[in-house]
Amino acid sequence: MRQLEAAGWSVLPLVARSAAELESQVREALDPSDILLVVGGDGMVSLGVNIVATTGNSLAVFPAGTGNDFARGLGYDVEAIDQNVGRLIAGLKAEPQDCDLARVTGEGDEVFERLIGGVVSAGFDAHVNVRANRMRFPRGASRYTWAILAELIGLRPRAYRLGVDGVPSEHRAVLISVANNSYMGGGMWVTPQGSLTDGWLDVFRVDPVSRSRLLRLLPSVFRGEHTDEPEVHIDRAREVFIDSPGIVAYADGERLGNLPVRVSVVPAAVRIYRPAVVN
């Protein structure tokens, strides 16, 4: 906050005991010309994008959470905390960019609608989210790595019904995600060609594999070098329907609800300041 004020910005900090209370505070405090700066992880970003999508304010993000995957997609090196302060301040001097969101709608026993900035997880990756959210140690993105290793014990493929832009299909898979951004799970670069500004979603699917094979694949996913592997499939879509018994969808580090869900791209839904490159 001190660095922002020193750079000439007027800052009003808002802190609350719950997401609902914080959202209420933010909506009451925002003027039309204000920028909403979210300091936190993907759950805080989710709160922020759902606010600015209805108010029309621009959004800025400073990564200070566990996964920070949305911030990675914006271009932050989430480990370089001191450098990121300067990149944030420099980025605020430029124009915000029109960015896409994804609208996720529950179509089963849990009816909901939520805008998300990152990736909808609906398989092994969703189970990893559940476990990581329950863990209190270690801190940071390595929590997801430990959650992955723990969930490998119960790894098994699931039967899915998909609808990709209205074309139905059935698959057995260990992992299915629908990505608006490119990262999930604390730095897995699942869709390297994905973009927040292209008006498309990317459907990421991994065929049934053994535990040992998935362990060999995982390092390449963090580097974005997995896309040519035979078990990996990435398709582009505007709208995706996913159903599988007993699976809970997660996005932006938060629980959404039971499958089935429908995920639709919302092009240019929000204006977001990207971090600037600072020499």
N, C-alpha and C positions, 0 to 999 in steps of 0.2 A: 504494500500500500504506500509506503514512504517513497519508493521509487516512482510510482505513478504520480503522486502528488508533486514530487520534485520535477517531473517532466511536464507539469502544468495541468494535470487532470484533477478534477474534483471527484472524490471517491466517497461513496456512502456504503460502508460495510453492512451486510445483513447476515445474521446467523440465527438459526432456529433449532428447536429440539426435534423436529420432524420435517419430512419433505412437504407435507401438506401445509404446515405452518409457514415454512420458508416460501413456498409458492405464493401463499396469500400475502406475505410481506412484500415480495418482489412485485407482484401485480399492483399492489397499492402504491408502491414507491415509484414505479417507472413513469417517466414522462416520455412523450413521443420522440424526443431527440436523444434520449439516454442510450448508452451502450450497456448491455448486460454482460458483465464479466463473471464467468463461472470458474471458481477455483476448486478443483477436486478431480474426481475420476469420472468414469463413464456414466455412473448413475446420476451425478450432478449435471453432466452434459445433457442427459435425457430430460431432466427437469427443465434445463435451460431452453432446449430446442422446442419443447412443448409450450413454453411460455411465449417465446418470440414468434413462433408460428402464428399465434393469434393476436399479438400486440403490434407486430410490424417493426419492433426494435431490432437493431443489429446485435450479434452475439460475438463475444470473444471468449477464449478458453485458455486457462493456465493449468497444465497437468500437475495434479497433486494427489492422485488417488492410487489405487492398486494396479489396475490394468492400463489405463490411459490410452486405450486403443483409438478412440476418436481423435485425440491429440496427435497420435502418430500419423493418422491419415491426413491431418492438416499440415504435417511437415515438421512437427517437433521432434527433437531428440530428447525423449522424456527423462533421460538420466542426467542431462546437462542443466541442472536447476538454475544455477547462477546465469548461465548464458541465455536461458529461456526467458528470464525477466527482460533482458535487453531486446530479445527478439519479439516479445509481446509488445513492448512499448513502441518499437520501430514499426511493427505491423499495424498498430493503431493509427499511424500517420498516413497509411495508404487507404484505398477504398475497400470496403468489404466486398466479398464475392458471393454471388448467388449460388447457393448449395442445395442439393437435393436432400429430401428425407424419404423415409419409407413409412407407409401407414400399415400397421398390423391390426387385423380384425379377427377376433375370436369367433368361430362359427360352430362351436360345439356346446358343451355344457357350461362353459365359461364365456360369457358374452362381454367383450371389451373392445376398445379401440385405442391405439396408442401410436404416436409418432416416434420414430427412432432414428438415430443418426448413423448407427453402426451396422451390426450384423445380427440377424435372427438365427439363433442356434436351435436345432431340433434333432439332436442325436447324441452321440458320445460327447460332443462339445457342450451340449446343454447339461449333461451330468457333471462335467468338469466345473461348469459355472456353479451348480448347486453345492458341490463339495468345497470349492474355493470360497464361496460366500460364508460357509460354516467355519472355516479355518480362521484361527487368530494368529497363527505363526506358520511360516515366516511372513514378514511384511513385503510389500512390493510385488512385482510381476512374477517372482519366483514361486509365489503361492500357487499360481496356475500350473507351473511345472510339476510341483509336488502333487497337485490334484490330478493331473493327467496320469502320473505314475500310479496313483492309488486306484483310479478308475479303470486302468488297464486290466486289473484283476478280474473284473466282471464284464469285460468286453464281449459283446456279441452283436451280430448284425440284426437289423430290424426290417420289417416289411413296411414300405411306404407307398402311399398313393400321392402322386404329384400331378399338378396341372400347371404347365408352363405356357403362359399366354393362351390359355384355353385348350391346350393339347394335353390330354390325360396320358399318364404312364404309371407303371408299377415297378418298384425296384426293391432289392434288398441292399442295405447300405449300413455302414457303421457311423456315418456322419453326413448330415445334410444341413447346409446353412444358406441363408439368403442374405447377400451382402449389399449394403448401400455404400459403406466405406470398405477399406481393404484389410483391416486388421481385426483380430479377435483374440481372446485368451491370453492377454498379456504379451502381445507382440507376434502372434502367428500371422504371417503375411499371406492370408489365404487366397486373395484374389489380386495379384500384383497389377493386373490391367484395370482394376476397378477405379472409379473416380466419383467424387462427390458432385461433379458438375456435368456429367454426361447424360443424365436422364434415363439411366438404365440400372437394373439390379443384376447381380451376378449370382447364379445358383451353383453352389459348391457341393459336390457329392463325392464320397469315397466309397468304393465297392467293399464288400466283405474282405477283410485281411486278417492275418494272424497277429497276435500281440507283438511278436518279434518284428514282423514286417512294418507294423505301424510305428514301432519304436525307431526303425531305420528311416522311416519317412519323415518323422517329426522334425528333425534338424533342418531338412530341406524346406519345410513349410515356414519356419522362422526366417529363412533366407529368401523365400519366394521362388525357390528353384524346383518346385514339385509339379508344376503344371503339365509336364510332358510324361509323367509317370502313368502307366497303363490303368491303375486303379482310380485315378483322379479325373473328374469331369467338371468342367466349368461352362455353363451356358448363360447367355444374356436373356433378360426378360423384362417386361414392364409389370407383369403381375404373376404371382406364384401362389398356388394352393398346396398346402402340405398336410397330410394326415398320417398318423401312425398311432396305434393303441398304446396308452400308458406313457406317452412322451409329453413333457412340459416344455413349452417354448420359452427361451430366454433371449433378451436383447439388451445391449448397453449395460451388461452386468446385473440386470434385474429380471425377476420373474415376470412373464407376461400372462401365461395361462396354458391350459391343456390344448393340445392339438384336437381338431384341425384349426389352422389359421390361414388367412389370406394376406399376402404381403403385396402392396402396390407402391410403385414409385410415385413420389410427389415432386416433380421437377421444380427447381428454383424456389423451394418453399421458405428458405430463410437466408439471411445475409450474414456472413461470418467473416471475421477478420482472421487472416492467416498470419502465422509468425513470419517476420521478415528475416532475410539472410543478413547476418551481422558479421562483418570482418573483424 
